[in-house]
């Protein structure tokens, strides 16, 4: 590698350190520079989070890779790279399984003999993550000096440090040590992570960050299976109360006779079976957060008692006249339309308004576009590990089927579908495969008889003008919607539209989109 090429490629990255850029854009530019200096077919930046590696940016790998969480102990190549002090190039005949097997874009077969190298990243002398490079040519990386990759890794670590400093400034309203602890707790398990890149999902994350630092009561609404409890956990994790555990209660899981005892506690002898004093959820959540799921199922009598606690912060255990004062931040969730319940007389208006100080709607999965593929990647990796497979992936027709489906059961339905389909597909194999590919037939999704499509374009009620004008309007909306789904990646948009990249650019220019 010439010094001129190195300098020309790295100078823009150095300049970026002083610019205000989104985290995703910084990492995208970083991988672009990496592939310029070290030509490869796939590159990735992964952050170490406990015993997991979390992909932050990928280039040349399938989109669902960003939704995966790689357990280090299950991937020997990652484990070896993390234990190395500097860059490593694996021999082309290395027998260690490659974690990207089946994930390289355009490769529909095993990663047999190929070239693979990687480098650990250190921030403040602590291991932070990995840079990885893969090439289908087994001799691609022979001319590369490992010192050159180490120099690039140092700049990558500086980029990461800038991103971290910007994040800390954005969270200055909270104590830094408390925030770091809540971040660690929230990521102890990837099961608690909110995954997505769509605009509706990003808006949801922005609202979580906004309301999380406040003490406002939050009412989370949304369809069944969208992840309302995960949103509640994220709000708590972003709050000043995150150092204490969030207390939860599913209001639909208990009869009215037991809900009051669960919420407010009881004293011995308050009812048959009350053999000793017991604190309720409100007292257990004192100084922390109480999450009431399915709050729309509460009876009018319980609503009235809850309203008193919310207004005064005081409660009485069942069977007792003694007052207990509590300091609780309340988060509630429901899939019911509580405003309609109020109008019909089935819900107290004063209680509803006390709950919905900050209403927060969780978008349905069908509103989140290609997030379904990222979430699929997350669930595929979970089931790959559970089933002991080398790789578990989706075929192109399976991805299309997932994008076309309406998802009435939302994320929960997707989770169950992936688990069920993987198990059934494995059961049909006569010999245990190293890579298991799920097809559309494996998913067995019902056909959408209403003609829903991955490309949703709102057609005008009246089309004015001639055919050329109407056609241009349609093409303009179609291309704009496709670009939005792909975060304005023109190459990917062209592939989805079945067009040459240059032809799409010329058409967009004629339509006034460029």
Number of C-alpha atoms within 10 A of each C-alpha: 11 7 8 9 11 16 10 12 17 18 10 13 19 14 9 16 17 9 11 10 13 11 17 12 10 22 21 18 15 25 22 16 19 23 17 13 20 19 16 20 19 22 25 24 23 22 19 19 19 13 14 21 20 22 19 16 24 22 19 17 21 20 19 24 27 23 25 23 23 24 20 18 12 16 15 15 20 22 13 16 23 21 10 12 12 17 22 18 18 16 14 14 11 14 11 11 16 19 16 16 19 25 23 23 13 11 12 13 11 15 19 15 16 18 24 26 20 28 24 27 29 20 16 9 7 8 15 19 25 25 24 23 24 26 21 17 14 16 14 17 20 10 9 14 11 18 11 14 20 18 11 20 22 15 17 25 19 19 21 23 17 18 19 14 12 16 12 16 11 10 15 11 11 15 11 13 9 17 21 12 13 22 15 14 15 19 14 15 14 17 13 16 15 14 17 20 18 19 16 17 21 14 14 17 17 12 15 22 17 13 18 22 18 13 14 15 20 24 26 25 22 18 18 17 19 23 20 25 19 14 23 27 24 22 24 29 28 24 25 20 21 24 16 15 17 22 18 19 18 15 23 15 12 14 12 15 10 12 20 20 21 19 24 23 24 23 18 15 13 17 13 7 8 13 12 10 15 17 15 20 22 29 22 19 21 17 19 23 30 25 26 23 23 20 23 21 19 19 16 14 11 14 18 14 16 19 17 13 19 19 10 11 16 17 24 18 23 22 15 13 9 10 11 14 14 19 17 22 23 23 27 25 27 20 18 16 11 20 15 11 15 15 11 10 11 16 20 21 15 12 19 18 14 16 22 19 12 16 15 19 18 19 19 21 27 20 15 18 22 22 23 26 22 20 22 25 24 25 24 26 23 21 20 19 16 10 15 12 16 20 24 25 24 25 15 13 13 20 20 16 21 21 21 19 18 18 20 16 17 19 20 15 15 20 19 13 18 22 17 14 18 22 14 14 16 17 11 9 10 7 8 12 13 15 16 20 19 23 19 17 12 18 20 12 15 9 12 12 6 6 7 13 14 17 16 12 16 10 11 10 6 7 12 9 8 8 10 9 11 16 11 14 15 16 15 18 15 16 22 16 17 22 18 14 21 17 13 13 12 17 16 16 23 19 12 13 14 10 13 12 15 12 11 19 17 13 16 16 11 12 14 9 12 9
